Amino acid sequence: MADSERIQNSWMASDQTAIEMSGEGTGSRECSSLPPPPQKPFNSDQLGIGERAFSAAGAAFLSAIIVNPLDVAKTRLQAQTAGVAYSHPLSNMTSRMACFGPNMIFADLKCSPSCHRAGFQGTVSICPPECFRYKGTLDVIYKIIKQEGISRLWRGTNAGLALAVPTVGIYLPCYDILRNWLEEFTAKKAPTTTTYVPLVAGSLARSLACTTCYPIELAKTRMQAFKETQIGKKPPGVIQTLLGVVSNVKSTNTPQNSLQGYRVLWTGMGAQLARDVPFSAICWSTLEPTRRKLLGLIGGDDANALSVLGANFGAGFVAGTLAAGATCPLDVVKTRRQIERDPVRALKMTTRQTLMEVWRDGGLKGLFTGVGPRVGRAGPSVGIVISFYEVVKFVLHHQYT
């Protein structure tokens, strides 16, 4: 049963055997005229952990660059719902006094030159807060470009790359290894449970990857959520963001603040696991059968790199979209916990309490804040990662054979 569940492609299965070229009554002359024996089909189990990690890291790098603007839009929408105020950095008198000079006497602080809702505070032309409030995915992207510059759409990309490469480099190879081992184990011990192997393997692999690299995920979310409030100042990077989180806890002068200062770097990891484990379970249990069917339709045993790319991208797109939509409420909770600036409250928050808080404040709409950019990001992202990963494995197969 396990063999029928595997993908029937030469780079993913090894159940066939090489044709025997020796036979009874065959002379040496006849043997020498026979064609060389065909090579044994390649098994992906032959790939080492380094080759798997290389494939996965390349896929993660490509995905992080392409879909980061949607990730920024999703985080801004969720942070706004959590109470983060987005306005012009000089919208209050204190900020303007800090930058006081000739250029500030008749400053134009409108959200855009064509805005007709701007009013005057003294001699300064400034828009009301509503002009800076985000109303949807496209509105977020438009306002970031107008108010902060197009480069801000890739805010946190360095953290995303620093996170994605090791995370996916752990995630996909571990998933492959766990899936292969569990399929062999269940085929011998419990054939009826083979169907659930992708679900279990995906959940375990994601938990390991998430726990290992969580502080970088925390830094990425905070870098995307908060705007720089000082004109001309470069926004903090990954290290500066994490040092700021730790220093906020140590400044509270609470007992054991040294230990809590580093513990806060894993604040919200429970919410991340609560999101990522079901995401992986839904994603892989959807992706594997979908990929198997698509490969059978467009490639079969004679699959080439293009059919491998198409089948895996299509299956990944469908699986990522479904999993992202189903786990959006937990993603909202994760973001809210990660952007909490009060260190005492951050250490006391729980996933369940935050989920109830989101429901109380916004109801069903609040739980699905940012679902559009999240789904729009996850579908292509999973498709890119899986297809790139499998195509590289396919190329490595041809190098072996």
Salt bridges, closest charged atoms under 4 A:
GLU5 OE1 - ARG292 NH1 3.65
ASP71 OD1 - LYS74 NZ 3.62
ASP71 OD2 - LYS220 NZ 2.69
ASP71 OD1 - ARG377 NE 3.56
ASP139 OD2 - LYS143 NZ 3.14
GLU148 OE2 - ARG76 NH1 3.03
GLU148 OE2 - LYS227 NZ 3.99
ASP176 OD2 - ARG52 NH1 2.86
ASP176 OD1 - ARG179 NH2 3.43
ASP176 OD2 - LYS393 NZ 2.99
GLU183 OE1 - ARG6 NH1 3.35
GLU217 OE2 - LYS334 NZ 3.06
ASP276 OD2 - ARG206 NE 3.13
ASP276 OD1 - ARG275 NE 2.68
GLU288 OE2 - ARG179 NH1 3.06
GLU288 OE1 - ARG291 NH2 2.97
ASP331 OD2 - LYS74 NZ 3.16
ASP331 OD1 - ARG275 NH1 2.53
ASP331 OD1 - ARG374 NH1 3.71
GLU340 OE1 - ARG345 NH1 2.73
GLU357 OE2 - ARG336 NH1 3.21
GLU357 OE1 - ARG345 NH2 2.63
ASP361 OD2 - ARG336 NH1 3.49
GLU390 OE2 - ARG291 NH1 3.17
GLU390 OE1 - LYS393 NZ 3.51
